[in-house]
Amino acid sequence: MNDLRRALSGPHANPHAVLRIDTSRPHQDPPPTGGSFTWLGGNPHDDQWSASASIPTPDDGEESIALCWSGTFAQDLFAGDMRNWTKPGHAALERWLDETLPQLCDVQGGRRLGLVPHHTHLLSDVAGQMRLWQNRKDQGLATVLYPSGLIAPSMVKDIEDHLTRSISNLGPRCSLCILEDLAPPVGAHEDETHFQRAPWGTGMLPHALIERLLNEHLPLSTPVIIVTDPPFFR
């Protein structure tokens, strides 16, 4: 990743990813552009899930982004559920954002919320991310580019087209890029829904293509998390 021209390693590198971060702290050390990240785990669509409002207040000129999944109707976080991709799913996500953005975000103060997309979740594709970015960016919603999260096994035959579409559209608009790799399922009965999550650069993704697309579409000031020991977040 040297040709991305970012200082992603250093004294604060952690064993799970590279970006001057330290998972022993409640939020991440500042990326090159300043700011911090807080991970809110679990399924936001679960009644037991609650968002902590104790996100660090950033210094002047910096920003603090709380990161979480968009949630799912399924009992298991990554099981998938057809309702996620229907009108009720879209409506549920919009209602959740109506409630959550005012709780967590302070646009003037630099506090924002970033939804990490996944193909089994309520936010599952590029079109959905683009729509939310257009409609919610002024309310404090940050866009996260997570290319591997949008790839389902059924997409492998057209994976280059899918990656080109996601990175070219989301790269210029995202506040954070997360690079994680994919590996085939393990076992005699392959799971048609899930890949294994693998350290960046060790799996089946076309790395040269992704790096070229990032160089073309991702601003140099955008922080990049390179996952070296997944899962970095659950």
ZADOPA-896433 format. One record per residue: x, y, z of N, C-alpha, C in turn; residue in three letters. Coordinates in steps of 0.2 Angstrom, whole numbers, padded with zeros to 4 digits, always signed. Layout:
N
XYZXYZXYZALA ...
//
This chain:
234
+0004-0006+0000+0000+0000+0000+0004+0006+0000MET +0011+0006-0001+0015+0012-0001+0013+0017-0006ASN +0010+0014-0012+0009+0019-0017+0002+0023-0015ASP -0001+0021-0010-0007+0026-0008-0004+0032-0004LEU +0002+0032-0003+0006+0038+0000+0002+0040+0007ARG +0001+0036+0011-0001+0037+0018+0003+0034+0023ARG +0004+0038+0028+0008+0035+0034+0003+0031+0038ALA +0002+0025+0037-0003+0020+0041+0000+0016+0046LEU +0007+0017+0047+0010+0013+0052+0014+0018+0057SER +0016+0015+0063+0020+0019+0067+0019+0017+0074GLY +0021+0021+0079+0021+0018+0086+0015+0016+0089PRO +0009+0018+0086+0003+0017+0089-0001+0011+0085HIS +0003+0008+0080-0001+0002+0076-0003-0003+0081ALA -0009-0006+0080-0011-0011+0084-0011-0018+0080ASN -0012-0024+0084-0011-0030+0080-0017-0032+0075PRO -0022-0028+0075-0028-0030+0071-0028-0025+0065HIS -0025-0019+0065-0026-0015+0059-0020-0010+0059ALA -0019-0006+0054-0014-0001+0053-0017+0005+0052VAL -0016+0010+0057-0018+0017+0056-0017+0021+0062LEU -0011+0020+0065-0010+0023+0071-0015+0022+0076ARG -0018+0016+0078-0023+0015+0082-0021+0011+0088ILE -0025+0011+0093-0024+0007+0099-0031+0005+0102ASP -0032-0002+0101-0039-0004+0103-0039-0005+0111THR -0034-0003+0115-0035-0003+0122-0038+0003+0124SER -0039+0008+0120-0042+0014+0122-0049+0014+0119ARG -0054+0018+0122-0061+0018+0120-0062+0021+0113PRO -0057+0025+0111-0058+0027+0104-0051+0027+0101HIS -0051+0029+0094-0045+0028+0091-0040+0034+0091GLN -0034+0033+0091-0029+0039+0090-0031+0043+0084ASP -0029+0049+0083-0030+0053+0078-0027+0050+0071PRO -0031+0050+0066-0028+0048+0059-0025+0054+0057PRO -0021+0053+0051-0017+0058+0048-0021+0065+0048PRO -0027+0065+0046-0031+0072+0046-0034+0074+0052THR -0033+0070+0058-0035+0072+0064-0042+0069+0065GLY -0044+0068+0072-0050+0065+0073-0050+0059+0077GLY -0055+0056+0078-0055+0049+0082-0061+0045+0080SER -0061+0038+0081-0066+0034+0079-0068+0030+0085PHE -0075+0029+0086-0077+0024+0091-0082+0019+0088THR -0081+0013+0090-0084+0007+0087-0090+0005+0092TRP -0096+0005+0089-0102+0003+0093-0104-0003+0090LEU -0103-0009+0094-0104-0015+0091-0111-0018+0092GLY -0113-0024+0089-0119-0027+0089-0124-0025+0084GLY -0130-0026+0084-0135-0025+0080-0140-0020+0082ASN -0139-0014+0078-0143-0008+0080-0151-0009+0080PRO -0153-0014+0076-0160-0015+0075-0163-0020+0081HIS -0158-0022+0085-0160-0026+0091-0163-0021+0097ASP -0168-0023+0100-0171-0019+0105-0166-0018+0111ASP -0161-0023+0112-0157-0022+0117-0151-0017+0116GLN -0150-0015+0109-0144-0011+0107-0146-0004+0109TRP -0141-0001+0112-0141+0006+0113-0135+0010+0111SER -0135+0016+0109-0129+0020+0107-0127+0024+0113ALA -0121+0024+0114-0118+0028+0120-0117+0035+0117SER -0119+0040+0121-0118+0047+0119-0111+0049+0121ALA -0107+0045+0124-0101+0047+0127-0095+0047+0122SER -0097+0049+0116-0092+0050+0111-0087+0055+0112ILE -0081+0054+0112-0076+0060+0113-0078+0066+0109PRO -0077+0072+0113-0078+0078+0109-0072+0080+0106THR -0072+0081+0099-0065+0082+0096-0063+0089+0097PRO -0056+0090+0096-0053+0097+0097-0056+0101+0091ASP -0054+0107+0091-0056+0112+0086-0053+0110+0079ASP -0057+0109+0074-0054+0107+0067-0054+0100+0066GLY -0055+0096+0071-0055+0089+0070-0062+0086+0071GLU -0063+0080+0070-0070+0077+0070-0070+0070+0074GLU -0075+0068+0076-0076+0061+0080-0081+0058+0076SER -0080+0051+0074-0085+0047+0071-0086+0041+0075ILE -0093+0040+0076-0095+0034+0079-0097+0029+0073ALA -0094+0023+0074-0095+0018+0068-0099+0012+0071LEU -0104+0010+0067-0108+0004+0068-0111+0001+0062CYS -0114-0005+0063-0117-0008+0057-0124-0004+0056TRP -0127-0005+0051-0134-0003+0050-0139-0007+0053SER -0138-0013+0055-0142-0018+0058-0146-0022+0053GLY -0150-0027+0056-0153-0032+0052-0159-0035+0056THR -0164-0037+0052-0170-0041+0055-0168-0048+0058PHE -0163-0051+0055-0161-0057+0057-0158-0058+0064ALA -0159-0064+0067-0157-0065+0074-0149-0065+0074GLN -0146-0068+0070-0139-0068+0069-0137-0062+0065ASP -0131-0059+0067-0129-0053+0064-0128-0053+0057LEU -0125-0059+0054-0124-0059+0047-0128-0065+0044PHE -0133-0067+0047-0137-0072+0044-0141-0070+0037ALA -0143-0063+0037-0147-0061+0032-0154-0062+0033GLY -0158-0058+0030-0165-0058+0030-0168-0054+0025ASP -0173-0057+0021-0176-0054+0015-0179-0048+0017MET -0181-0047+0023-0185-0040+0025-0180-0035+0025ARG -0173-0036+0025-0168-0031+0025-0168-0027+0019ASN -0170-0030+0013-0169-0027+0007-0176-0025+0004TRP -0181-0025+0008-0188-0023+0006-0190-0016+0008THR -0195-0013+0006-0198-0007+0009-0198-0006+0016LYS -0200-0012+0020-0200-0011+0027-0193-0010+0030PRO -0188-0014+0027-0181-0013+0029-0179-0006+0028GLY -0180-0003+0022-0178+0004+0021-0181+0009+0026HIS -0188+0008+0027-0191+0012+0032-0189+0011+0039ALA -0187+0005+0041-0184+0004+0048-0177+0008+0048ALA -0173+0008+0043-0167+0011+0043-0168+0019+0044LEU -0173+0021+0040-0174+0028+0040-0177+0031+0047GLU -0181+0027+0050-0184+0028+0057-0178+0028+0062ARG -0173+0023+0061-0168+0023+0066-0163+0029+0065TRP -0162+0031+0059-0158+0037+0058-0161+0043+0061LEU -0168+0044+0060-0171+0049+0063-0170+0050+0070ASP -0170+0044+0074-0170+0044+0081-0162+0045+0083GLU -0158+0042+0080-0151+0041+0082-0146+0047+0080THR -0147+0050+0074-0143+0055+0072-0143+0061+0077LEU -0149+0063+0079-0149+0069+0084-0146+0067+0091PRO -0146+0060+0093-0143+0058+0099-0135+0059+0099GLN -0133+0056+0093-0125+0055+0093-0122+0061+0089LEU -0125+0064+0085-0121+0069+0081-0122+0076+0083CYS -0116+0080+0082-0116+0087+0083-0112+0090+0077ASP -0116+0092+0072-0113+0094+0065-0108+0099+0066VAL -0110+0104+0070-0105+0110+0071-0099+0108+0075GLN -0100+0103+0080-0095+0101+0084-0090+0096+0081GLY -0092+0093+0076-0088+0088+0072-0089+0081+0075GLY -0095+0080+0078-0097+0073+0080-0102+0070+0075ARG -0100+0064+0072-0104+0061+0066-0105+0054+0067ARG -0109+0051+0064-0111+0044+0064-0109+0041+0057LEU -0105+0035+0057-0104+0032+0051-0106+0025+0051GLY -0110+0023+0046-0113+0016+0045-0109+0012+0041LEU -0106+0006+0044-0102+0002+0040-0107-0003+0036VAL -0107-0003+0029-0111-0007+0026-0110-0014+0025PRO -0115-0019+0024-0113-0026+0023-0119-0029+0019HIS -0117-0033+0015-0122-0035+0010-0128-0039+0013HIS -0128-0041+0019-0133-0045+0023-0137-0040+0027THR -0135-0033+0027-0139-0029+0032-0143-0024+0029HIS -0146-0020+0033-0151-0015+0030-0148-0010+0025LEU -0142-0008+0026-0138-0004+0022-0133-0009+0018LEU -0135-0011+0012-0132-0017+0009-0129-0015+0002SER -0129-0009-0001-0127-0008-0008-0125-0001-0009ASP -0122+0000-0014-0119+0007-0016-0125+0012-0017VAL -0130+0010-0020-0136+0014-0021-0139+0017-0014ALA -0139+0012-0009-0142+0014-0003-0137+0019+0001GLY -0131+0018+0000-0126+0023+0003-0126+0029+0000GLN -0126+0030-0007-0127+0036-0010-0133+0040-0009MET -0139+0036-0008-0145+0040-0006-0144+0043+0001ARG -0142+0039+0006-0141+0041+0012-0136+0047+0013LEU -0131+0047+0009-0126+0052+0009-0129+0059+0007TRP -0133+0058+0001-0136+0064-0001-0141+0067+0003GLN -0145+0063+0007-0151+0065+0011-0149+0066+0018ASN -0143+0063+0020-0142+0064+0028-0135+0067+0029ARG -0131+0069+0024-0124+0071+0026-0124+0078+0030LYS -0129+0082+0029-0130+0088+0033-0133+0087+0040ASP -0135+0081+0041-0137+0079+0048-0132+0075+0052GLN -0126+0074+0049-0121+0071+0053-0119+0064+0051GLY -0122+0062+0046-0121+0055+0044-0114+0055+0039LEU -0109+0051+0041-0103+0050+0037-0103+0044+0033ALA -0101+0044+0027-0101+0038+0023-0094+0034+0024THR -0095+0027+0024-0089+0023+0025-0088+0019+0019VAL -0082+0019+0016-0081+0014+0011-0078+0008+0013LEU -0081+0002+0013-0079-0004+0015-0080-0009+0009TYR -0076-0009+0004-0077-0013-0002-0079-0020-0001PRO -0075-0024+0004-0077-0031+0005-0084-0032+0008SER -0086-0028+0012-0093-0029+0015-0098-0029+0010GLY -0098-0026+0004-0103-0026-0001-0103-0032-0006LEU -0098-0036-0005-0097-0042-0010-0100-0048-0007ILE -0105-0051-0010-0108-0057-0008-0105-0063-0013ALA -0106-0069-0011-0103-0074-0015-0106-0074-0022PRO -0112-0072-0023-0115-0072-0030-0112-0067-0034SER -0108-0062-0031-0106-0057-0035-0099-0058-0038MET -0096-0064-0036-0089-0065-0038-0087-0065-0045VAL -0092-0067-0049-0091-0067-0057-0090-0060-0060LYS -0093-0055-0056-0093-0048-0058-0090-0044-0053ASP -0085-0047-0050-0082-0043-0044-0079-0037-0046ILE -0075-0037-0052-0072-0031-0054-0077-0025-0055GLU -0082-0027-0058-0087-0021-0059-0090-0019-0053ASP -0092-0023-0048-0094-0021-0042-0089-0017-0038HIS -0083-0018-0038-0078-0014-0034-0077-0008-0038LEU -0077-0008-0044-0076-0001-0048-0082+0003-0046THR -0088+0001-0046-0094+0005-0045-0094+0008-0038ARG -0092+0003-0033-0092+0006-0026-0087+0011-0024SER -0081+0009-0027-0075+0014-0025-0076+0020-0029ILE -0078+0020-0035-0078+0026-0039-0084+0031-0037SER -0089+0028-0034-0095+0032-0032-0094+0034-0025ASN -0091+0030-0020-0091+0031-0013-0084+0034-0011LEU -0079+0033-0015-0072+0035-0013-0072+0043-0012GLY -0074+0047-0017-0074+0054-0016-0078+0057-0010PRO -0083+0053-0008-0088+0055-0003-0087+0053+0004ARG -0083+0048+0005-0082+0044+0011-0078+0048+0016CYS -0079+0047+0022-0075+0050+0028-0070+0045+0030SER -0070+0038+0028-0066+0033+0031-0066+0027+0026LEU -0060+0024+0024-0060+0018+0020-0057+0012+0025CYS -0061+0007+0024-0059+0001+0028-0057-0005+0023ILE -0051-0007+0023-0048-0012+0019-0048-0019+0022LEU -0052-0024+0021-0052-0030+0023-0053-0035+0018GLU -0050-0041+0018-0050-0046+0013-0055-0051+0014ASP -0056-0055+0008-0061-0061+0009-0058-0067+0007LEU -0060-0073+0010-0057-0079+0008-0063-0084+0008ALA -0063-0089+0004-0068-0094+0003-0070-0097+0010PRO -0077-0099+0010-0079-0103+0016-0075-0109+0018PRO -0074-0111+0024-0071-0117+0026-0076-0123+0027VAL -0074-0129+0025-0079-0134+0027-0081-0138+0021GLY -0084-0144+0022-0087-0147+0016-0093-0144+0013ALA -0097-0141+0017-0103-0138+0015-0102-0130+0014HIS -0101-0128+0009-0099-0121+0008-0105-0116+0009GLU -0104-0111+0013-0110-0107+0015-0111-0102+0009ASP -0117-0102+0006-0118-0098+0000-0119-0090+0002GLU -0119-0089+0009-0120-0082+0011-0114-0078+0013THR -0109-0082+0016-0103-0079+0019-0097-0081+0016HIS -0092-0076+0016-0085-0077+0015-0082-0077+0022PHE -0076-0080+0022-0072-0078+0028-0069-0071+0027GLN -0068-0068+0033-0065-0061+0033-0057-0063+0034ARG -0053-0060+0030-0046-0061+0030-0042-0055+0030ALA -0036-0055+0033-0031-0050+0033-0031-0047+0026PRO -0030-0040+0025-0030-0037+0019-0023-0039+0015TRP -0024-0041+0009-0018-0043+0005-0017-0051+0005GLY -0021-0055+0009-0020-0062+0009-0026-0066+0006THR -0031-0063+0003-0037-0066+0001-0038-0066-0006GLY -0044-0066-0008-0046-0067-0015-0048-0061-0019MET -0048-0055-0015-0049-0049-0019-0044-0047-0024LEU -0046-0043-0029-0041-0041-0034-0037-0034-0031PRO -0032-0035-0027-0029-0030-0024-0026-0024-0028HIS -0023-0026-0034-0020-0021-0038-0026-0017-0041ALA -0031-0020-0043-0037-0016-0045-0039-0011-0040LEU -0040-0013-0033-0043-0009-0028-0038-0004-0027ILE -0032-0005-0026-0027+0000-0025-0027+0006-0030GLU -0027+0003-0037-0028+0008-0042-0034+0013-0042ARG -0040+0010-0040-0046+0013-0039-0046+0018-0033LEU -0042+0016-0028-0042+0021-0022-0037+0027-0024LEU -0032+0025-0028-0028+0031-0030-0031+0036-0034ASN -0036+0033-0038-0040+0037-0043-0045+0041-0040GLU -0049+0038-0035-0055+0041-0032-0055+0043-0025HIS -0050+0041-0021-0050+0042-0014-0045+0048-0012LEU -0048+0054-0009-0043+0059-0008-0038+0057-0003PRO -0032+0060-0004-0026+0058+0000-0027+0059+0008LEU -0032+0064+0009-0033+0066+0016-0038+0061+0020SER -0041+0056+0016-0046+0052+0019-0042+0046+0023THR -0044+0045+0029-0040+0040+0033-0042+0033+0030PRO -0037+0028+0031-0038+0021+0028-0036+0017+0034VAL -0041+0012+0036-0039+0007+0041-0038+0000+0037ILE -0032-0002+0038-0030-0009+0034-0030-0014+0040ILE -0035-0019+0039-0036-0024+0044-0031-0030+0043VAL -0027-0031+0048-0022-0036+0047-0024-0042+0051THR -0029-0042+0056-0031-0048+0060-0038-0048+0061ASP -0042-0049+0056-0050-0049+0057-0052-0054+0062PRO -0058-0052+0064-0062-0046+0063-0060-0040+0067PRO -0059-0035+0064-0057-0029+0068-0063-0026+0071PHE -0069-0027+0068-0075-0025+0072-0080-0031+0071PHE -0085-0031+0075-0090-0037+0075-0097-0033+0074ARG 
//
